[in-house]
């Protein structure tokens, strides 16, 4: 069981599954949404995700019509995103995970639009846009 929460602890969740991959997305929208050089996310099955507390604190923002970015309205922590065309999948923001986990499959996406001030120095696979 994977557990996590927002910064203020008002929103808490559980995921009854394992994280299968980690995407380090460098696109400009993810950078702005996270306030960082990239976001670390993992696709998860919506049916296995459960809010334990704070559902009333959740708000969403749509920078594009088909994708909701969901965050805590109290502290602003981004928690997950969900695309309308993939209703069974959410993309969990890994900075909110509290449970230790291991995941061997990780990669960088949208490296062509990475922040000019950030250099990727690891050996993970890199994709100039979305992973094929």
N, C-alpha and C positions, 0 to 999 in steps of 0.2 A: 504494500500500500504506500503510495506516495502522498505526502501531505505538504501543504504550503499555505501561505497567507500573504496579504499585502503588508506594507510597511507599518501601518497603525494596528494591524491585527484584527480589524473589523470584519474583513472578508477572509474566510478560511475555507479550504477545499481539500478533497481527497480524490485520488485517482487510483482505481483498482486495476493497475496494469503496470507495465514496464515501459520505459522510454527507449524507443528503438533507434532514434537518430537525433542528432543535434545539427541544426542549421544555424550558421553564423551569418546573418543577412546584413549586407553593407549598403542596401538601397537607401536613397535619400529619405524616403518616408519612414523606414524603420529607424534610421539615425535620429530623425526629428522626434519620433514618438518615444524613443528611449532616452534621448539626450546624451548619446554616446556614439562611439565609432561604429557599433553594430549591435544587433540584438541576437541573443541566444534563445532559440525556440525549438520545441519538439512537437511534432504532430501527435495528437492523442485522439482516442475514440471518444466522441461526445457522450455516448451511452455509459461509459465507465467513469465519467467525471461527475463529482457530486459536490455541491456547495454545502458546507457544514454550518456556516454562519455568514451573515452580511449580504444576502441577496438584495436587500433593499438599498445597499450602498453602491451597487453596480450601475455604471453608466457606460454608454458606448458612443464612439465617435466614428464616423465614416468619411475618410479622406477620399475614398472612391465608393461609388454606390453599392458595389457587391461585397464589401468587406467591412465587418464591424471590429473595431479595436475596443476591448472591454477593460475598464479600469475602475479602481475604487474612487468614488466621488469625495471621500473624506481626505485621503492622503495622496491620491493621484497615481498610485502604483499601477502600472499596466499588468494585467493578469493573463489575458489570452486574446487571440483574435479568431474570427470565424468568417468563412466565406459562404455566401448564399448558395453557390454552386457546388459546395462540398458539405452538405448538412451533417454528415456523420463524423466530421473531423474538426478539431480545434487545434490551434497552435499555442501551446502553453509557454508563457514567458518563464524561462528557467531560473531567473533571478529570484523568483518567488518561491521556489521549491526549498523546503526545509529538510526533507528526508535525504540522507546520503544515497547516491545512486552511481552506477557505472554505465557507460554507454560508449562502445567502441567505434560507432559509425558517426563521424562528424565531418563537416565540410563548410567551406565559405561559399556564399552565393552573392551574386551581384557585385563582384569585385571590381568591375569596370566603373562603378559609381562610389567606390569607397572614399572615405574622408581623406583629403590630401595630406593631412597631418598624421595619419595612422599608417604604419607599415606592417604588413602581414609577415611575420617571421617564422611561423610554424610550418610544418610539412603536410598539413591537411589538404585534401583536394580543393581546388579553386575553380569556380565557374564564373565567367564574366557576366552572366545573367542568371536565370533560374537553373537549377540542376535539371539536366535532361531526364 
